[in-house]
Amino acid sequence: MSEKVLMKGNEAFAEAVIRGGVRFYFGYPITPQSEIPEFMSRELPKWGGKFLQAESELGAINMAYGCGAAGGNGFISSSSPGIALMQEGMSFLCSAEVPVVLLNASRGGPGIGSIQPGQADYNQVTRGGGNGDYKMPVFAPASIQEAIDILYDAPALADQWRNPVMVLVDGLMGQMMEPVLMPEPKKPLESADIPTVKPWAISGSEKGTRSVVKSLRLQPEVLEEHVEHLFEKYGRMEKELVRVETENVENAEVVFVAFGTMARLVKEAMEILESQGVKAGMIRPISLWPYPYEAFDKIGKNCKAVISAELSMGQMVQDVKLGVEGRWPVRLIHRVGGMLPTSLDIVEKTRKILEEVR
Amino acid sequence: MKAVFKQTQGMLPVSTSYCPGCTHGVAHRIIMETLDEMGLLGKAIGVAPIGCSVVAHQFMNVDMCESAHGRAPAVATAIRRVHPDRIVYTYQGDGDLASIGMAEIVHAAARGEKFSTFFINNGIYGMTGGQMAPTTLIGQRATTCVDGRTREQAGMPLKICELLATLDGPAYIERVALNSPAHIRKAKKAVRRAFEIQQEGKGFTFVELLSTCPTNWGLTPPKAMEWLEENMIPYYPLGVFREPEVK
């Protein structure tokens, strides 16, 4: 294990995914993640990998599809409007069961919006922004180290499930610097080993059986059977991939639910509330899909309100309500447009909510 | 008894889903026969488009994938990077390549990607039922221009070989036709040339195959062959638009 180094988020994300085995990157510049393609163009060839700047996000996601279909370990990154352009490809990748790792450094929306941090892509990434019934695991780290650990494991996870895996960060995490530990590099998959390691991949390798990677199923009964197969897989993911951190939820008077950057701000607010005599707890979903609904069962009887804290007009709050199942009042604290609340803002709004529900 | 003809191993022993008289079958066969004759069937990876030939993988006996509408060149770009020693090709129609997929084909050609594209130009959207394509000729009828395409309403048809030939990236560009035995023999030679240049690592190779769509043109198969000769070839002249430089 190497020593701790100070790294900028975007560069740390890129290095972590390379150390996790990625050898192909396809990207298109978009703020606030453009350091990732810049880093990849400079560093990936040193690892024996290949970088290509695509003509568009449509090009990038379809290159990722071709790479994954051919058995390569690919990575693409973008930000909200770019991720929106890639949604057709994500539906395609899920249907064809092609693995790839995606990173969304989300920013303010809708439309071109702003380049400041946002979490209003929650519905897009957890509900499927593309067409049809499909799911993909989405992980939302709250520190650069946590992002590194997730991205390091993500290529193997995508391969294991033959499914895209998304990591959702925001512009703030991409731009900030933190001391981090980089894990030891994994042995990458060589092209020559693809026919044996991934016999389903299109490798033109005279392996005796022909591989076809596809998503078209014109016969309704065949498509229905395929979608049932996908959902049997998603059902197993729901059991195996839930990741969550909980803090003081058993005794808390108020329980926050927050992820990513917002979870960091809530954590500060919780300390202030504690100093004022308000017991506060937090459920921090790390996997946004599958969502940690069961974590809400740990909330104790002292709870007066569950507060979803989000950088959106309230998207995750729908999942919070599903987790709460009517047991406690659910409220929302939010800012949008790239604005962040201060920890004091959160404290003030929380105290108002507590007065209201008491 | 001496065998005088043997079906290529490149085509799977099944009936195609294409309409009677459609030249997709001819295009498929000359591509797959060529790969077979060059001993490349086990080394080839094909990318199917959206359109009638989305199901090409049901007939072409090589590793294949489907691609989203127009994106086959992006998909092939990545496949070639994962497997640099294989033969990679895309098979795309005019709606797929010349309309929605224009960015992908232009950029793949400009980058000089080392795969081959076979462009089926029949001047109409086949699978969706005969709508106007970017290559529909002026005066040609389609379900979205029932009185015939006009310059005023829909602009001019795209000449893709000529357009790509303005780029420095491509190594080989040729337009052929599939409407007569002589033209088909020439087309097969162009397909072979494309694969040979790809094998030599010289860059992007592109063959446009003027094709028929009797069903959506509202013509019998023989009449469709004549219509292609009389109307398409004058606007889309056959010939080589780019050859690799001889060193």
Interface residues (C-beta under 8 A of the other chain):
Chain A: F24 F26 K50 L52 A54 E55 S56 L58 G59 A60 N62 M63 A64 Y65 G66 C67 A69 A70 G71 G72 G74 E88 G89 F92 A96 S191 I194 I202 S203 G204 S205 E206 R210 S211 V212 V213 K214 S215 L216
Chain B: G42 K43 A44 I45 V47 V54 V55 H57 N61 V62 D63 M64 C65 E66 S67 A68 R71 A74 V75 A76 T77 A78 I79 R81 V82 H83 P84 R86 I87 V88 A103 E104 V106 H107
